[in-house]
Amino acid sequence: MSQTPSHSIQGIYEVCIGVRDSQLLIQYWQQFGYTVGETGELAAADAERLYGVQSSVQSMRLHHQTADHGLIRLMTWDSPVNGGLGMTSMKAQGNRWATSLTLDVTNLWNHAAEAEANGLPIRYGPPQWTVIYPTAQGRPFLDPLVGVREMLLLQPLTRQVMFERFNYTVPDYGQPQLGSAFQASQVTHMGLVVQDDSQETLQFYDQVLGLLRVQDALESTYETARGGRQIFDLQPGERFWVTAFDDPRSSKTDWQAARSGRLYIVRFPEDLELPDFSEQSRPGVLGLSLYTYRVKGLEEYRVRIHSSSATHVTDIVTNEFGKQSFSFIAPDGYFWTLIEQ
């Protein structure tokens, strides 16, 4: 297999959300700093060729300031396949979620509590303290503490983790929209849950797609992962491992040079019984159902992916925004679409 051209892929371009009516979610994402961009549609026959769904679709892309990644695509399906992931546990195969930086996580916590008090469907937890980067930790009350407060926020059509930084910055990892209600950035990273003790499915993302593996098999346990314990419903004795894949322009050695658009793959051991919601996590369903990448050399990518262990590789066709695209199912079972840059 030929070498992937350097920098021919960037960070995850879009988080795609299936909806019946886009208007309410437009208003919702505007509070996080997103603005309405281009729109497009596909007839049912064309949607089946690209997404494997026998339903027409109207899509709208939501932009965040000048970001070229971490955008939102709302996909209004004429005939949704099913209700999607909803507020199912994060500890499940097929799980997807989107993470963003906020300058005030407590504000979101207040809104979540008020939504719950008003009887709205929501699942959340108090922001948990987590140390992300390997910096020297200070003495409580005497020295600055370096870390984040992160919070799970699940609603019927959105699955989010929000985080606020304390005493550090990463210049290219999220740009908050200061004028937005939640002072939030574009989506900085997205996640998948897999079970693969051999780790073979992970190789697809760097060896075939050409992403930069910046973090490999970082272990989190019930005892050590405060945020992860709440977010992933960890029970005593349970653990998971995190592998991160970045835009190739990021850095494996300098965390200050990290770029957002990161893919986090959370890997649980195969002997742990997890529900499988893969059929609720693909195009055509409601809620989070697809991530996309933009690439240079789309035809070469299709050849590489067709020669890999990926399946259901489609022909290159025109998507709803008039761009050449194709889709496939990665070796871990997740559906992806690549778009010509």
Secondary structure in CASP SS format (residue, H / E / C, confidence):
PFRMAT SS
TARGET T0000
AUTHOR 0000-0000-0000
METHOD secondary structure of the structure
MODEL  1
M C 1.00
S C 1.00
Q C 1.00
T C 1.00
P C 1.00
S C 1.00
H C 1.00
S C 1.00
I E 1.00
Q C 1.00
G C 1.00
I C 1.00
Y C 1.00
E E 1.00
V E 1.00
C E 1.00
I E 1.00
G E 1.00
V E 1.00
R C 1.00
D C 1.00
S C 1.00
Q H 1.00
L H 1.00
L H 1.00
I H 1.00
Q H 1.00
Y H 1.00
W H 1.00
Q H 1.00
Q C 1.00
F C 1.00
G C 1.00
Y E 1.00
T E 1.00
V E 1.00
G E 1.00
E E 1.00
T E 1.00
G E 1.00
E E 1.00
L E 1.00
A C 1.00
A H 1.00
A H 1.00
D H 1.00
A H 1.00
E H 1.00
R H 1.00
L H 1.00
Y H 1.00
G C 1.00
V C 1.00
Q C 1.00
S C 1.00
S C 1.00
V E 1.00
Q E 1.00
S E 1.00
M E 1.00
R E 1.00
L E 1.00
H E 1.00
H E 1.00
Q C 1.00
T C 1.00
A C 1.00
D C 1.00
H C 1.00
G C 1.00
L E 1.00
I E 1.00
R E 1.00
L E 1.00
M E 1.00
T E 1.00
W E 1.00
D C 1.00
S C 1.00
P C 1.00
V C 1.00
N C 1.00
G C 1.00
G C 1.00
L C 1.00
G C 1.00
M C 1.00
T C 1.00
S C 1.00
M C 1.00
K C 1.00
A C 1.00
Q E 1.00
G C 1.00
N C 1.00
R E 1.00
W E 1.00
A E 1.00
T E 1.00
S E 1.00
L E 1.00
T E 1.00
L C 1.00
D C 1.00
V H 1.00
T H 1.00
N H 1.00
L H 1.00
W H 1.00
N H 1.00
H H 1.00
A H 1.00
A H 1.00
E H 1.00
A H 1.00
E H 1.00
A H 1.00
N C 1.00
G C 1.00
L C 1.00
P C 1.00
I C 1.00
R E 1.00
Y E 1.00
G C 1.00
P C 1.00
P C 1.00
Q E 1.00
W E 1.00
T E 1.00
V C 1.00
I C 1.00
Y C 1.00
P C 1.00
T C 1.00
A C 1.00
Q C 1.00
G C 1.00
R C 1.00
P C 1.00
F C 1.00
L C 1.00
D C 1.00
P C 1.00
L C 1.00
V C 1.00
G E 1.00
V E 1.00
R E 1.00
E E 1.00
M E 1.00
L E 1.00
L E 1.00
L E 1.00
Q E 1.00
P C 1.00
L C 1.00
T E 1.00
R E 1.00
Q E 1.00
V E 1.00
M E 1.00
F E 1.00
E E 1.00
R E 1.00
F E 1.00
N C 1.00
Y C 1.00
T C 1.00
V C 1.00
P C 1.00
D C 1.00
Y C 1.00
G C 1.00
Q C 1.00
P C 1.00
Q C 1.00
L C 1.00
G C 1.00
S C 1.00
A C 1.00
F C 1.00
Q C 1.00
A E 1.00
S E 1.00
Q E 1.00
V E 1.00
T E 1.00
H E 1.00
M E 1.00
G E 1.00
L E 1.00
V E 1.00
V E 1.00
Q E 1.00
D C 1.00
D C 1.00
S C 1.00
Q C 1.00
E H 1.00
T H 1.00
L H 1.00
Q H 1.00
F H 1.00
Y H 1.00
D H 1.00
Q H 1.00
V H 1.00
L C 1.00
G C 1.00
L C 1.00
L E 1.00
R E 1.00
V E 1.00
Q E 1.00
D E 1.00
A E 1.00
L E 1.00
E E 1.00
S E 1.00
T E 1.00
Y C 1.00
E C 1.00
T C 1.00
A C 1.00
R H 1.00
G H 1.00
G H 1.00
R H 1.00
Q H 1.00
I H 1.00
F C 1.00
D C 1.00
L C 1.00
Q C 1.00
P C 1.00
G C 1.00
E C 1.00
R E 1.00
F E 1.00
W E 1.00
V E 1.00
T E 1.00
A E 1.00
F E 1.00
D E 1.00
D C 1.00
P C 1.00
R C 1.00
S C 1.00
S C 1.00
K C 1.00
T C 1.00
D C 1.00
W H 1.00
Q H 1.00
A H 1.00
A C 1.00
R C 1.00
S C 1.00
G C 1.00
R E 1.00
L E 1.00
Y E 1.00
I E 1.00
V E 1.00
R E 1.00
F E 1.00
P C 1.00
E C 1.00
D C 1.00
L C 1.00
E C 1.00
L C 1.00
P C 1.00
D E 1.00
F C 1.00
S H 1.00
E H 1.00
Q H 1.00
S C 1.00
R C 1.00
P C 1.00
G C 1.00
V C 1.00
L C 1.00
G E 1.00
L E 1.00
S E 1.00
L E 1.00
Y E 1.00
T E 1.00
Y E 1.00
R E 1.00
V E 1.00
K C 1.00
G C 1.00
L H 1.00
E H 1.00
E H 1.00
Y H 1.00
R H 1.00
V H 1.00
R H 1.00
I H 1.00
H H 1.00
S C 1.00
S C 1.00
S C 1.00
A C 1.00
T E 1.00
H C 1.00
V C 1.00
T C 1.00
D C 1.00
I C 1.00
V E 1.00
T E 1.00
N C 1.00
E C 1.00
F C 1.00
G C 1.00
K C 1.00
Q E 1.00
S E 1.00
F E 1.00
S E 1.00
F E 1.00
I E 1.00
A C 1.00
P C 1.00
D C 1.00
G C 1.00
Y C 1.00
F E 1.00
W E 1.00
T E 1.00
L E 1.00
I E 1.00
E E 1.00
Q C 1.00
END
